[in-house]
Amino acid sequence: MVDREIIQDALLTAMSNGGEWAEVFVEDRQSGAAEYDENRVETMVSSRDLGAGIRVTVGDATGFAHTSDISTSGLKEAAQAAAAAARGGAKITPIALRGSGTAESKVQILPESVPKARKVELLQKTDAAAREHDSAITQVTVRYSEGRRKVLVANTDGVFEADDQIRTLLSVNCVASGDQGLQTGRETVGYTVGFELFDDHDVEAMAQRAARRAITKLAARPAPSGQLPVVIERGGGGVLFHEACGHGLEADLVNKGASVFSDRIGELVAAPSVTLVDDGTMGVEWGTVAIDDEGCPTQRNTLIEDGVLTDYMWDHLRSRSAGRPTSGNGRRQSYQHLPMV
């Protein structure tokens, strides 16, 4: 994405006002999406955003600047702005960057290489399979999305890492109409793979499952009221777990004392049957990446074990201030934003 020498120069410039630590984050994000509704393509869009963010720290102070110009001069200007915002008196020393700074994608079929006509055929086939399942299906919406995000991270610790993150997703939503009103059924398939996703997954069967779900719900009885045991399905059920306690285990909130889990390592915080793991290494699952947005390899982090709080999710700055190893949880909304957990 950017030559090693240019990155080294940008880091040296970022340290020119006495910075203690500096980082360059380069991102090239491409995305595409299409929606098929009421037997026609409603939308088909694509976008690309390319740029870099430069961060400099001095003690607790952070200087940050971003630019859409990743040329030598563009990065230097952003580095100067970040350096000016974080001033200190440290001596500038040479920076030896480790790592190749390159990433090889294992994707077989890049989504952007697939003609739009083939993607439309995919949407049409999915729509037809859902409608043919039952005449009670009155509406079908099929959505396709693809994304490719190439990142390069370098810092004055010597980190020089890259990743090529590709995701492909298809979802189908069916509406069924009956005497008791309307019901919906939804199915989604998405992984960190390319267009080969649809060689490995039968989209017609997926559409029929969504239709069958909507049809089945037409005859469903109303749920009883009161306190009842709840069985949480995997997948979407994990989102409930995340919203209930996941954010509270993020080190930025913990360090501010804004989490109910602050200063509770070693305490029983859940039922003894509960173990919570954050894992960024699960094959081609949606959340899997090789490195986080600070160049740290992702890993398997046990946060709660047998009900006992064992750790938090850490980024670089919070782990450094706490004297803990980073856990590969630094993430950014884009190159225009500082990382968070």
C-alpha angles and dihedrals in degrees: 000000000000126000119255093239092054091050091049091051091049091051092049090050090049089055094047095101093053100278116175096208135006138187138191119205118188121189134185109186123184124178140174136185140179134187127200116196134158092007096304142083105262098181140004115176140162135187143179131202122185128179150104139251123207123200129191126184132198112177106308093340121099128194118198135180133166135198140184089214109086095176119118092264094043093053092044092053092050091047091053091051092050091046092052090054093053113045129180141138105254121136118249113241130185115273120223110198117210126201131046098271089220134102131201117211118222091204113128100203118027107221092222089058092061115095117247090237090062091051091051089051088054091053093047093049092050092047093049093050092054094047093047092055095076137349089232089073102101102170136026127185120187121190128190126188136176132184138183121189121182115190135183121192126188131166142170091264085073097259113152109165137150137192136189108209118191125179131180126187140177126186133180126197121193129194119204124195124209143148091282093052133257131337132182136216126192136188128180135185121188136152142159091268137098132250089304083085087089093053089059100040128056104227092188091057089047091053091050091052090053091049092047090051091054093046093048092052091057088073096039120123119235112269114257119249127239135053111325138163111267126210110206116208119225118253106029089029088064089064089062090053091048094050092045097053112346097089090048089060093058111112096225090062093038093053091052091052087240094124129081085224096059113129093359103113108144094023127119104252101160141024113297088247092063123098119169122197129184108204127177095174103070103131111253097343116139097258097045119118132156095232136011122240091276095055095257117137112250117242146174110279121189106209101170121022122187088341095308121118106238106167149345132236109264138200125194102271098041093046091049093051091047094045091240129129114257113254100209095259103122109125136173133204086219141319086284092066137067115246122261135177 
